[in-house]
Amino acid sequence: MDDLSEEELKQIENVDDTMLHYEFEALMDFQIFDAPPDKTTEPDFSLRDFIDVERKFLEIFNRLIKMI
C-alpha cells in the first residue's frame, strides 16, 4: 500500500469505517458512529454456509485474476 496516495488511503479508511459501522449495527445492534456513514449499497450480513462463501470468493477471485 506504499504506492497509494493520501486520498486513496483516506478512501480505504472511509470504506472500512463504513463497513465496520454497519456490521456492528446488523450483528451487534450497536452503532459505532453517532451519525451513520453514507453507503452506496445495502450490505448483506445474512448467515451463509462457509463452503458457499468460499466458492463465491474463488469465483470472483479467479475472474479478477484473468483481468490482470
C-alpha positions as CSV (number, residue, x, y, z in Angstrom):
1,M,0.0,0.0,0.0
2,D,3.1,2.2,-0.1
3,D,2.2,3.4,-3.6
4,L,-1.2,4.7,-2.7
5,S,-1.8,8.5,-2.4
6,E,-3.2,10.1,0.8
7,E,-6.6,10.4,-0.9
8,E,-6.6,6.7,-1.8
9,L,-5.7,5.8,1.8
10,K,-8.5,8.0,3.1
11,Q,-11.0,6.3,0.7
12,I,-9.9,2.9,2.0
13,E,-10.3,4.1,5.6
14,N,-13.8,5.5,4.8
15,V,-15.0,2.3,3.3
16,D,-13.5,0.3,6.2
17,D,-15.2,2.5,8.8
18,T,-18.5,2.4,6.9
19,M,-18.5,-1.4,6.8
20,L,-17.5,-1.7,10.4
21,H,-20.3,0.6,11.4
22,Y,-22.9,-1.4,9.5
23,E,-21.5,-4.7,10.6
24,F,-21.8,-3.7,14.2
25,E,-25.3,-2.3,13.7
26,A,-26.5,-5.5,12.0
27,L,-24.7,-8.1,14.1
28,M,-24.4,-6.5,17.5
29,D,-27.3,-3.9,17.4
30,F,-24.7,-1.2,18.2
31,Q,-23.9,1.9,16.3
32,I,-20.2,2.9,16.3
33,F,-20.8,6.4,15.0
34,D,-23.4,8.9,16.2
35,A,-24.2,9.8,12.5
36,P,-24.3,6.7,10.3
37,P,-21.8,7.0,7.4
38,D,-23.2,7.2,3.9
39,K,-23.3,3.9,2.0
40,T,-23.9,3.2,-1.7
41,T,-25.1,-0.4,-1.4
42,E,-27.0,-2.4,1.1
43,P,-24.6,-4.9,2.7
44,D,-26.0,-8.5,3.2
45,F,-24.9,-9.8,6.6
46,S,-27.1,-12.9,6.5
47,L,-25.5,-16.1,7.7
48,R,-24.2,-18.3,4.9
49,D,-22.6,-21.7,4.7
50,F,-18.8,-21.5,4.6
51,I,-18.5,-23.7,1.5
52,D,-20.8,-21.4,-0.4
53,V,-18.9,-18.3,0.7
54,E,-15.6,-19.9,-0.3
55,R,-16.9,-21.0,-3.7
56,K,-18.2,-17.5,-4.4
57,F,-15.0,-15.9,-3.3
58,L,-12.9,-18.1,-5.5
59,E,-15.2,-17.5,-8.5
60,I,-14.8,-13.7,-8.1
61,F,-11.1,-14.0,-7.4
62,N,-10.5,-16.1,-10.5
63,R,-12.5,-13.7,-12.6
64,L,-10.4,-10.8,-11.3
65,I,-7.1,-12.6,-11.9
66,K,-8.0,-13.2,-15.5
67,M,-8.4,-9.4,-15.9
68,I,-4.7,-8.8,-14.9
